[in-house]
Amino acid sequence: MKKSLILLFCTCTVVVQAQKFIAEKSAVSFFSKATIEDIKADNAKSSSIFNSETGEIAFSFPIKEFKFDKKLMQEHFNEKYMDSEKYPKSTFQGKIIDYQMTGTGAQSVKAQGKLTIHGITKDIDVPGTFEVEGNKITMKSKFMVKLEDYEVPRPQLLWKNIAEEIEISIDFTFKPYEAK
Amino acid sequence: MKQNRLAALLLLFSTSLYGQDLLNELEKTTKPSTEYTAATFKGSRLINGQTVETRGRGELEFIFAHRFGRINSGAYELFGLDQAYVRIGLEYGITDRLNVGMGRNSVDKTMDGYLRYKVVSQSSVARSMPVTITAFGIAGVKTSPRKEDATFDIQFNDRLSYTGQLLIARKINSNLSLQLMPTFVHKNLVDKSIEKNDQVALGIGGRLKVTRSIALTSEYYHRFDVVPGNPYYNPLGFGVDIETGGHVFQLVMTNTRGLTERAYLTETTGDFFNGDIHLGFNVTRTFQLKKQK
């Protein structure tokens, strides 16, 4: 019994080593353009794992790690709008489509899957670029998210402060993943 | 046989999981980091007294606090609205943990200066800490009466008072936060027949969020070892916090008109349950002078 488990574990890890990539560097930011104030926040603590054989990919974005210029704004973002104690992470789970591991230069690809923000999951389909360099992969994307779709409230009194749609940019570099 | 079946089942299970739940695998690869609890209270003031909250580095908070007269003073005084006691103050974040502040309260024309230091922050996951603890120390100078108006030869030292507090708070959940405030007050000059130079109190307070922007608050300080014949009351207050962007409005009802530690802790003149209630508000506006990054 024990032996078979160990065997199972070994085969699994071997397979994993061969085709999975994990993010070594991540940059996620969002940008809200509005008349009174443009708001930008950056997150360098996101994580991702990519299966180059199946194209499957998962992202995890810790909400509290979005850094704003103004501390109070960051506090309000977490406490009043994103409910980050209740929903500490946003995630994406889906597939990269039309990529080639053998290709050179930036390839135009699509990501399809389920984006979860503020506890609400929606199917999205966004464009991006995919680039293989040596054993590293870089993925970039820029897309719009409508706050209403994810039931993220907007301030009532200062409604002009936050745009209805915010722009999200992601820039991830992956390296081969070796499970320990 | 049984073992084989189990192994087969496990294999089946693991292969079906494999690839499907990449997200779970991702969670396993990320090390848990310490999560600090934010926004235990909306502002640096609970009712009259302090909270564990500190301004972040480079943040400047302007505080305007105001107490009307007593609501039981009758229609002639427009239920207290004819009178006003004001404190105007500033607080600045030197670091995220260390704040310095100053202000002036019209009650006894008191100037104050203080330091606030967040000793530990409530946190969970990697490093777990059940409470946030902030140390608060304030010195006050009572500039009234003037030397020429005083009935005795008043010295500068006689005008001084000091208060030290430990503010211990726990955000129980997103909506409920509670705070304990062991407090020590020293007044250089007192009327020994009614009070001591050194006085001790324990405060308890809390806030309950009712909507995203509105919270109910309350605060009570119990003084210990009070000299018999002391005419003062323990300060009690209830309030509503309303937050809009960079402003916090706190509407309060309390039995004290004092807005510095000495005044509200040791010289509260109103009996809350006799209707000696002052309406008032604290308004804060925060300015970010230095960017966070």
Interface residues (C-beta under 8 A of the other chain):
Chain A: M1 S4 L5 L8 C12 V15 I22 K45 S47 S48 I49 N51 T54 E56 I57 A58 F59 S60 K64 K67 F68 D69 K70 K71 L72 Q74 E75 H76 N78 E79 K80 Y81 D83 E85 K86 P88 T91 Q93 P153 P155 L157 L158 N161 Y177
Chain B: Q3 N4 L6 A7 L10 L11 S14 Y18 G19 L22 L23 E25 L26 E27 T29 T30 S33 E35 A38 A39 G56 R57 E59 D96 N173 S174 R212 S213 E243 T244 G245 G246 T286 Q288 K291 Q292 K293
